[in-house]
Amino acid sequence: CWVYMVASGLLIAEVNLNTCCNLGQANLSLLSMAEQTIGKWGSRLSGLAYVFIHYALLVAYMAQGGEILGVAIQKLTGMDEPLPQPVEAATFAVLFGGVFFFCS
């Protein structure tokens, strides 16, 4: 698994350096590199994949974080029944999202 991550990171770095040299720009985004290497439709497809994977990560993070928070609340308050999963996820999002929002 880590070999794949290292290899993909090095390949992205190589594409970035190559595209920067060809275009003469110092900064490039992932989508502009994709457009230069695999074309407009490839860039759009990679953009959709980028949005999908980050949406999936957000949903998984919120669901698991809400579950952990729900178990902690249940143990601290001595409740017999766990909170519903949507309430746990919403509480997690409001609590930690608010902390990150107001602290930044």
C-alpha positions in Angstrom: 0.0 0.0 0.0 2.7 2.5 1.0 4.7 1.6 -2.2 1.7 2.6 -4.3 1.3 5.9 -2.4 5.0 6.7 -2.9 4.9 5.8 -6.6 1.8 7.9 -7.2 3.2 10.8 -5.3 6.5 10.7 -7.3 4.5 10.4 -10.6 2.4 13.5 -9.7 5.6 15.4 -8.8 7.1 14.4 -12.2 4.1 15.6 -14.1 4.0 18.8 -12.1 7.7 19.6 -12.8 7.3 18.6 -16.5 4.2 20.7 -17.0 5.7 23.7 -15.1 8.8 23.6 -17.4 6.7 23.3 -20.5 4.3 26.1 -19.6 6.8 28.4 -17.8 4.5 28.7 -14.8 5.7 28.3 -11.2 2.3 27.1 -9.8 -0.1 24.6 -11.2 -3.2 22.9 -9.9 -4.0 19.3 -10.2 -6.7 20.0 -12.7 -4.5 22.2 -14.9 -1.9 19.4 -14.9 -4.6 16.9 -15.9 -5.8 19.3 -18.7 -2.3 19.6 -20.1 -1.6 15.9 -20.0 -4.9 14.1 -20.7 -7.0 16.9 -22.3 -10.1 18.8 -21.4 -12.4 15.7 -20.9 -9.8 13.9 -18.9 -9.5 17.0 -16.7 -13.2 17.0 -16.1 -13.3 13.4 -15.3 -10.4 13.7 -12.9 -12.2 16.7 -11.3 -15.3 14.6 -10.8 -13.2 11.8 -9.3 -11.5 14.4 -7.0 -14.9 15.7 -5.7 -16.2 12.2 -5.3 -13.3 10.9 -3.2 -13.3 13.9 -1.0 -17.1 13.7 -0.5 -16.7 10.0 0.4 -14.0 10.8 2.9 -16.1 13.5 4.5 -19.1 11.2 4.9 -17.0 8.4 6.3 -15.2 10.8 8.7 -18.5 12.3 9.9 -20.2 8.9 10.4 -17.3 7.3 12.3 -16.6 10.5 14.3 -20.3 10.7 15.2 -20.4 7.1 16.3 -17.3 7.6 18.6 -18.9 10.8 20.0 -22.2 9.0 20.6 -20.5 6.1 22.5 -18.6 8.7 24.6 -21.8 10.6 25.4 -23.6 7.4 26.2 -20.9 6.3 28.6 -20.6 9.8 30.2 -24.3 10.2 30.7 -25.2 6.6 31.5 -27.9 6.4 28.8 -29.3 3.0 28.1 -30.1 3.6 24.4 -27.5 5.0 21.9 -28.4 8.2 20.1 -29.7 7.8 16.5 -26.8 7.8 13.9 -28.0 11.0 12.2 -28.0 12.8 15.5 -24.5 11.6 16.3 -23.2 12.7 13.0 -24.9 16.1 13.2 -23.6 16.7 16.8 -20.1 15.8 15.6 -20.3 18.1 12.7 -21.6 21.1 14.7 -19.3 20.5 17.6 -16.0 20.0 15.8 -16.9 22.1 12.8 -17.7 25.0 15.1 -14.4 24.6 16.9 -12.5 24.6 13.7 -14.5 27.5 12.3 -14.1 29.8 15.3 -10.5 28.9 15.9 -9.3 29.7 12.4 
